[in-house]
Amino acid sequence: MSEARTLVCSVLFLDIAGYSQKGVAEQIRLKQSFNAVLAASLDNVDAHERVIIDTGDGAAIAFLGDPESALFAGLAVFDNVGELPVRMGINLGPVYLARDINAQQNVIGDGINVAQRIMSFAEPGELLVSRSFYEVVQLLSGEYATMFKPEGARADKHNRAHELYSVSQAVRVGRRVAEAQARMRAKRSARPALARAPEEPARVSDAGAHFIISGTTRRSVEAILERMAKEGVKLLSCRR
């Protein structure tokens, strides 16, 4: 991505609600926690498929690959965020990628501007998406359509209307339950098999006119009986 270019991509915009009202020390603490959450949530996204813009009280991430990557990242933030008051918005639209004054990748354009406005309608702990993102992602899988709840249209400060869809709480809870169950299954499968204690062979006691066979397991006794039967010994009784 060394040259400037224009493309359509999904943009996740998120911030810490009420950040500007906090003291400097609290802002530093919140931002450090936020950065850790974001890093963990983007762990599965290749660095070449995303551009991250630090916005001070949050971040904007342009996903250059699959559109639903923004959705997965947003859900991962909820999995990691804890009590941090984060709100999020996702939009699919045109953006312009170029180097900024510090020679770092930057993203500008309507795609990221609308993502910020979609986020501004969200409450802490809420993820909203634009109609353009919803219409594309729900065509990728029928399951995606059931993840969203229509929230109607709202106008931003420029009097531009945006049709919103929220990710339902049930989906987020179900995701956490499914992931917890998957972790439990993985943990169980990773446990080493218990080593079987070596089996003691049965003992044969000479009682004069007959033999007495005793052992700790039925299998060990049957092994002795089978061997003796081949040698022509007659079996009189077997204590079970």
N, C-alpha and C positions, 0 to 999 in steps of 0.2 A: 504494500500500500504506500509506495513512495510518491505516487502522483495523485493529484487532486482528482476526485471523481464524484459523480452524483449517482445515487442509487436509492431504491426503496427498501427499507428494512424495518424491523420491529425495534422500538426503543422503550426501555424500562427506565422510568424516572422515579426516584424515591428520595425522601428526606426524613429528617427527625422532626416530628411535630413539636412546636414550642421551643425550638433550639435557640432562637434569637433572644428569648426572654431569660435565658440561663446566664449565670455568671461565667467568667472565663474558665475557671477551674472545672466547672461542671461541663462546659462545652467541650473541653479537651477530653474529659473522661467519656462523654457520650460519643464523640467522634471516633475515639480509639475503639470503643465497643462496636460502633457501626462499621468501621473498616474491617474488623475481624469477622463480623457477620457476613459482610459482602464478599470477602475473600473466600470464605467457606462455601458460600452459595454459588460462586462462579467456578468452583474447583473443577467441575466436569466440562467446562466450556473452554475450548482451545483459545489461546491468546490471540491467534491470527483471525479468529471469528468474532471478535468483539473489540469495541473501543470504549474505554471508560473515561468519563469526564467528571472531575471532582468539582462539585458545586458549592463547597463550603459546608453547608448544613446537610448535604446528601451527595447524590451522584446520579449521573445519567449514563446508561449503557446502551450502545447501539449494537445489535446482534446482526452480523453480516451473513449468517448461515440460515438455518431453519427458523421460520417465524416463531414456532412454539418454544424456542430456547428462552425467549423472554418470559414466557409463562412459567416454565420450569424453574427459572432463576427466582422469579417472584415467590413461588411456592416454597422454594428452598430457604428464602429469607425468613418466611414465617416459621419454618421449622427451627431456625437457628436464633431468631431474634430475642426470645425471652420476653422481658418486660420493656425492652426498648420501644418507644412510641414511634414506629415507622409507618408511613403511608406511601402507597405506590400507585403509579399509573402506567399503562402500556398503550402505545399507539403504533400503528403501521402507516408509514408515510415516507415521502422523499426527504433525503438528507444529503448534505454536501460534506464530503470528507476532504480535509486539507490539513497542512501543517500550521500550527499557531506560531506566535512570535518566539516561542521557546523551542521550536522545531518538533513539538509533540503533536501526535494525531489529535485532531479536533473535529467535532461534529456540529454543524449548524444547519438550519433550514426548518421548514414547516413540520417535518416529522418529529423533531425533538421539541419544538415549541408546543405542539399539540399534546405531546406526552406530558409535559410539565403542567399544562392546564387540566388535563385529565386527572393527574395526581392531586391538583389543588382542590378538587371536589371530594377527595377521599378523606375519611376519618382515620385517626391513628388505628393501625391494625387492619386496614381495609385495602384491598387491591381492586382498582377499577380499570377497565379497558375501553378503548374507543370502538365505535361501530366498525371502522375499517379493519381493525385487528380481529374483532369477533367474527366478522363475515369470512375472513380468510382462514382463520384457524379452525373454525367449526366445519369447514370443508375438508380438512385434512384427516379428521376422524370423527365419527358420529358421537364418540364419547365426550368430545370437547364441548359440544353443544349443550350437554346436560350440566356442565360445570358452572354455567353463568346464569345470572339472574338479571333481567332487564331493569334498569333504574330510571328510565325516561331520559328526557333531554334537559340540559341546563346550559345557560348562557354564561360565557366568561366576561371579563371586564371590557373586552372589545365588542361585546354583544354578538359574539359568534356562538351558535348553538352546537352542543356536543351531545350525541346520544351515548349513554353510558351503560355498561354491563359490569356487574360485580361478581367476583368469585365467591361462591357460597361457602359459608362456614362448614357445612356438612362435608363438602369436598375436601376442605383442609383437614378436618378431623379424620375423615376416612383415609386420607393420604398418610397421616401420622400413624394411624393404627396399622395400615398395611406395611409401612416401613418398619415399625416395631416388630411385627410378626415375622417379617423377612429377616431381621437381625437375629431374632430368637432361633429361627430355623438354621441360619448360617452358623450360629454359635453351637447348636446341637450337633450339626454335621461335622464341625471342626473338632469335637471332643474325641480324643484317642480311644479306641476300643479297649475295654477292660481285658487285661491279659488273663487267660484261663489258667487256673492253677493246675499244675501237673497232676494227672490222675494216678492214684496209688493202685498197684495191681492187687487183685484178690489173693487171699492166702488159702493154701490147701493144708489141712491138718489130717494126719494119719490116725484114725481111731480104731485101728485093728482090722475089723472085718469090713470097714467102710471108711470113706473120706468125708470130712466136713469142709465145705468151702465158705469162706466169709470175705466180704469186701465192702468198701465204702459206697460203691455205686453198683447198680444193676448191670451196667454194661461190663464192668470188670469181672463180675461173677459169671456172666454169660460167656465171656471170652474164655474163661477157664473151662466151663462146661463143654463148650464147643471143641476145645482142644482134647479134653479127656474122652469125649464121645468118639472122636476120630481114632483114639488109641484103644477103643473097645471097652471102656468103663461103662457100667450100667448105672443109670440115674434112678435112685429110689424115691427121693422127695426133694422139694425145693421150698424153703421158707420165704414167703413173700412179705 
